[in-house]
Amino acid sequence: MWNAELIKSLRTMVGSRLKINEPMSRYTSFKIGGPADIFVDIESEAELKAILKLIRGGKIPYFILGGGTNLLVRDGGISGLTIRPGGSFNCGLRIAECGMRIAECGMQNENPKSEICNPKSEESEIRNPKSEIVRVGAGASLPRLSREAASAGLSGLEFAAGIPGKVGGAVALNASAFGKSIGELVAWVRAAYPEGEEKLILAKDIDFTYRHGLKEGIILEVGLKLSEGNRLEIKRRTTELLAMKKAAQPFGERTAGCIFLNPPGNYAGKLIEEAGLKGFRLGGAQVSNKHANFIQNIGRATAADVLELIEIIRARVKDYAGIDLELEINIVGQ
Ligand SMILES: Cc1cc2nc3c(=O)[nH]c(=O)nc-3n(C[C@H](O)[C@H](O)[C@H](O)COP(=O)(O)OP(=O)(O)OC[C@H]3O[C@@H](n4cnc5c(N)ncnc54)[C@H](O)[C@@H]3O)c2cc1C
């Protein structure tokens, strides 16, 4: 699979941003995860495309990492290449040449006047004069973007201030809170495919459902429909929703968000609590005392601890309520 020549070529492209046997615990909010064979931080789309071209021939598997905030990486790590779209995090919104706002964070796009500025057949759908389109790179921080939008007097992302992670991850998973989801705001997504193809996908062609967004391709950039509003009111609401989240969830602790999806008409956290598992501990992993749908890494938890705890929770909830809990977190690696 890997050979010295391939690694040398990669290193020529990205220099010290290439790492070998890089512990994924450094990149996940759980602070858990074995090593990635090869890890690369990407700063531009040109770099990403060159890397995809390079690995295509070698049939090397790759994994795209966002903020690692909904992720459990197994203790054996990730084989192949782990790619993290990053770039500048100095995120500000400015009006671009074609009248669209651009969030200057995330991966640099060397061609801002692409087909998005001059959409061919679907113009009316992409450009709605009543809303502003904010164009943002996949590697941008979602909470940061939410704050920037509020400061610019743009409404829509108030719910997202307390959802950690990146814009790309949020669109892949259709992140949501307080009854609002990012899918409702998406106008289009630009994505790359390993074969070298690139597509502009309109929202109507994406099946955004509960924790299900764009599941194919590598999300490069997203157009979000935001609306102009009262800046102070938007800021107030953003702060209020963030405070509500901090009060209800183990915010700032080593978790990966909710472990299970809420079953129809019920709440996973309520079921786990009623099954008597709040605070239940296995190795370094513990069911949160604050919100039972979160597992906390309270010491040196391994992925094996978390996986075992997940199975215990599933079995107890099945016994107690007859319900099969389905996973919300993404599990990768071996
Ligand atoms: C304290 C806390 C609170 C949370 N609260 C919420 C909440 O209220 N609502 C909610 O929905 N989630 C919540 N989460 C979970 C998590 O923050 C979101 O799911 C977030 O959107 C994940 O984004 P990420 O960038 O971290 O993705 P990652 O965890 O890095 O990746 C998740 C998946 O997305 C894929 N992916 C990432 N980037 C790309 C890309 N550019 N192209 C293609 N695929 C990609 C990855 O391959 C992986 O399969 C919470 C998590 C924590 C720790």
The ligand as an ORCA input file, in Angstrom:
! r2SCAN-3c Opt
* xyz 0 1
  C     -20.173     18.834     23.864
  C     -20.747     18.441     22.522
  C     -22.004     18.865     22.154
  C     -22.559     18.491     20.928
  N     -23.818     18.935     20.600
  C     -24.338     18.624     19.393
  C     -25.630     19.103     18.996
  O     -26.291     19.840     19.720
  N     -26.101     18.753     17.787
  C     -25.385     17.966     16.923
  O     -25.856     17.682     15.807
  N     -24.175     17.472     17.268
  C     -23.631     17.785     18.465
  N     -22.392     17.305     18.815
  C     -21.687     16.394     17.910
  C     -20.747     17.101     16.909
  O     -20.296     18.318     17.438
  C     -21.440     17.370     15.579
  O     -21.959     16.187     15.053
  C     -20.475     18.013     14.568
  O     -21.217     18.506     13.489
  C     -19.414     17.027     14.048
  O     -18.520     17.778     13.238
  P     -16.968     17.441     13.177
  O     -16.350     18.420     12.241
  O     -16.380     17.374     14.515
  O     -17.009     16.013     12.489
  P     -16.080     14.733     12.827
  O     -16.461     14.208     14.167
  O     -14.656     15.049     12.602
  O     -16.554     13.719     11.686
  C     -17.855     13.189     11.699
  C     -18.131     12.554     10.327
  O     -18.186     13.579      9.329
  C     -17.285     13.280      8.259
  N     -16.711     14.542      7.759
  C     -16.113     15.518      8.470
  N     -15.696     16.517      7.644
  C     -16.030     16.143      6.382
  C     -15.859     16.722      5.081
  N     -15.249     17.905      4.902
  N     -16.333     16.043      4.008
  C     -16.943     14.848      4.161
  N     -17.133     14.240      5.356
  C     -16.679     14.878      6.450
  C     -16.200     12.407      8.902
  O     -15.548     11.619      7.902
  C     -17.030     11.577      9.882
  O     -17.639     10.501      9.208
  C     -21.814     17.672     20.036
  C     -20.534     17.249     20.399
  C     -19.984     17.638     21.624
  C     -18.591     17.167     21.979
*
